[in-house]
Amino acid sequence: MMDAIYKEKLLREIDDLPDEIVPVFYRMIHQIKNKLMLKTEKSGNRGSLKGIWKGSKIDEAMFAEAKRTLFPYESE
C-alpha cells in the first residue's frame, strides 16, 4: 500500500520536470536503482548457524578426513 503512494508521488514529480531534464533524471534514477539492487542482493540476512550441529558427534578422525578433503596439499 505504501509503495503505491510513493510511486504516485514519484510520477507526479517526474511530470513536473522540464522535458530537457527528463533524460538526465532517468540516468540518475537508473544508476541509483542499480546501486541499491546490488546492495540488497549482497547484504542478504543469512541468519545464525547457532545450534546447526546440535547433538552431532564429531571426533578427530572425521575432522582429519574433512581437512584432507578440503586441503589435500597439506597432507603431502
matplotlib code that plots the C-alpha trace (Angstrom):
import matplotlib.pyplot as plt

x = [0.0, 2.7, 4.7, 1.8, 1.8, 5.5, 5.2, 2.4, 4.5, 7.4, 5.3, 3.9, 7.4, 8.5, 5.5, 6.6, 10.1, 11.0, 11.5, 15.2, 15.9, 14.0, 16.9, 19.3, 16.8, 16.3, 20.0, 20.3, 17.4, 18.7, 22.1, 20.6, 18.3, 21.2, 23.4, 20.5, 19.7, 23.3, 23.4, 20.2, 21.4, 24.8, 23.5, 21.1, 20.4, 21.8, 20.7, 22.5, 24.1, 23.9, 22.7, 23.0, 25.1, 23.3, 23.6, 26.2, 29.2, 32.4, 35.6, 39.2, 39.0, 36.1, 37.9, 41.1, 39.2, 37.4, 40.7, 42.3, 39.3, 39.5, 43.2, 44.8, 48.1, 48.7, 48.7, 51.6]
y = [0.0, 2.4, 1.5, 2.7, 6.1, 6.7, 5.6, 8.1, 10.8, 10.0, 10.0, 13.5, 14.7, 13.4, 15.0, 18.4, 18.1, 20.2, 17.9, 18.7, 17.4, 14.1, 12.1, 13.3, 12.4, 9.0, 8.2, 9.3, 7.1, 4.2, 4.4, 4.7, 1.7, -0.4, 0.5, -0.2, -3.5, -4.6, -3.8, -5.7, -8.7, -8.7, -8.0, -10.8, -11.9, -15.4, -15.7, -17.6, -21.0, -21.4, -24.9, -26.3, -29.2, -29.7, -33.3, -34.2, -36.1, -35.1, -36.9, -36.3, -38.8, -37.0, -33.7, -35.1, -36.6, -33.3, -31.4, -33.9, -33.4, -29.6, -29.2, -32.2, -30.3, -30.2, -33.9, -34.5]
z = [0.0, 1.0, -2.2, -4.4, -2.6, -3.2, -6.8, -7.4, -5.7, -8.0, -11.1, -10.1, -9.6, -13.0, -14.7, -13.2, -14.7, -17.7, -20.8, -21.2, -17.7, -18.0, -19.7, -17.0, -14.3, -15.9, -15.9, -12.3, -11.2, -13.2, -11.5, -8.1, -8.7, -9.9, -6.9, -4.4, -6.0, -5.8, -2.1, -1.3, -3.2, -1.4, 2.1, 2.4, 6.0, 6.3, 9.9, 12.6, 12.4, 16.1, 17.0, 13.5, 14.7, 18.0, 19.1, 16.4, 17.5, 15.7, 16.5, 15.4, 12.6, 11.0, 11.4, 9.9, 6.9, 6.3, 6.4, 3.9, 1.6, 1.7, 1.8, 0.1, -0.5, 3.3, 3.8, 1.4]

ax = plt.figure().add_subplot(projection="3d")
ax.plot(x, y, z, "-o")
ax.set_aspect("equal")
plt.show()
